[in-house]
Amino acid sequence: MFASAFTPRRPQPYSPAALSGLYRTVGLETAVSGADPHGLVTMLFDGLVDAMSIAKTALREGQIEAKGKAIGRAVRIIEEGLKAGLNMEAGGQLAVNLRDLYGYVELQLTRANLRNDPAVIDECIRLIEPLRDAWKAIGPEVARMRAVEVAA
């Protein structure tokens, strides 16, 4: 009596790139949900350095939109992740110094974006990489201390 206007279609296969992007997102979400605070900060540092490197490459290749997106991502990581995670009361002068460094890097990234200056992005990478490396280096000690706390 009633003819259906709906004709089922076979699902279109996803491209390998789309599937790769999907599983990368799932992997990141899984890593974040299972990470301890030290691991989360490590991911923030890695993401920041990655975003700055992408911005520098995009700038050198004349991909202005990609450069802007990568710098925007880097600034968000600093503002919403690294700076927001600082405990200014417990961190004392170290927290103040980190906050000021992050503010400087944010300002420099904004300048690099406006002036299309890869040298400024290089400076930011040089400032952040030693922090990232030091943070990663203390990872085993943090894990050991956490294990002692759990056992106690």
N, C-alpha and C positions, 0 to 999 in steps of 0.2 A: 504494500500500500504506500508506504513512504520510502522513497529512495534516499539513501544517505548521500549527502553532498561531500562527505569525508571519504577520501580515498587514501588508505594507508600507504605510506611511502617507506621504502627500505631506508634504514638509517645510512647516512653517508659516512664512509670511513674517515676518521680523523687523520690529519697529516702527522707525520713523525714529529714535526716541530711543535704542533699543538699538544701532542701527547707528552713530549719532553717537557714543555712548559708546565703542563698540568702536574706531572709527577715531581718536578722541581719544587713547585709550590707545596705539594703534599709533604715532600721531604723536609722542607723548611718549617712548615707548621708542626710536623712531628718533632723535629729537633728542638723547636722553641718550647713546645709543651713539655718535653722531657728534660729540659736543661735546668741546671741549678743557676743561681744568680751569677756565679763566675762565668759559666758557659754562655749565659745571655749577653754579658758584657763583651766576651770574646767575639760573639756573633756580630755585635754592634761595631766593634773595631774592624772586623773583617769586611763587613758591609760598607763601612765608611771608606776604607782604603780602596775597595773594589769600585765604589761609585766615583771616587776621585780619579782613579785610573781610567775608567770608562769615559769620564768627562774630558780628560786630557787627550785620549785617543780620538774621541769625536771632534774635539776642537781642531786637532791637527788634520783631520780628514774633511773639515769643513761641514760637519754635520751639526749645525747650530741647534736644532731642536733636540737632538740626542744629548748634546752637551748641557743644555739647559735642564733637561729632565734629570740627568745624572747629578748635576750640582744641586738641584732641588732635593734630590734624594739624600745626598750627603748632608746638606744643611738640616733636613728633618731628622736624620739619625743623630746628629749632634744635639739639636734642640730638644727633641722629644725622647731621646734615648739616653745619651751620655750625660748631658747637663741635667736632665730631669731626674736621673738616677743618683745624682750626688747627694749625700747626706751632709749638709753644710754644718750641722751642729756637731755630729760625731767626727767628721772629717777634718776639722780644724783648718790649718793653713794649707794642707795638701788639697783639700776640697776647693778652697778659694783659688789656689794656683791652677787647678784643673779647670774650674769654671772660667777663669780668665783666659786660659789657653784655648778652650773650646770657643769662647766668644771671638777671640782673635782669628781662629781658623774660619769660623762662620763669615766674619767680615772679609777675610781674604778671598774666600770662595765666591762671595758676592762680587767682589772687585774683579776676580778672574772671569766671572760670567759677563760682567758689563764690558770689560776691556778685551775679552777674548785672548787672555794672556796665559799660556800654558806654564810659564815659569812660576807664576803665583800658585798654580795647582801643585807643581813640583814641590814648592816650599811647604805647602800644607801636608803633602804626603810625608816629607822629611820630618815634620813636626809630630805627626801621628804614629808613624811606623815604630819608633822606639817605645812609645807607650804600649802599642799593641803587642810588640815582642816581649816587653817586660811583663805584661799582664798574662800572656801565654806561659811565660817561664815560671810564674808562681802557681800555675794550675796544679801541678802535682802536690805542692805543699798545701794548697787549699783543700784538695781532695783528702789528703792525709789528716788534716785537722778536722774535717767534716766527719771522717770515719771514726776518729777518736771521740767526737761529740756524740755520735750515734751509739757507740759502744758503751759510753758512760751512763 
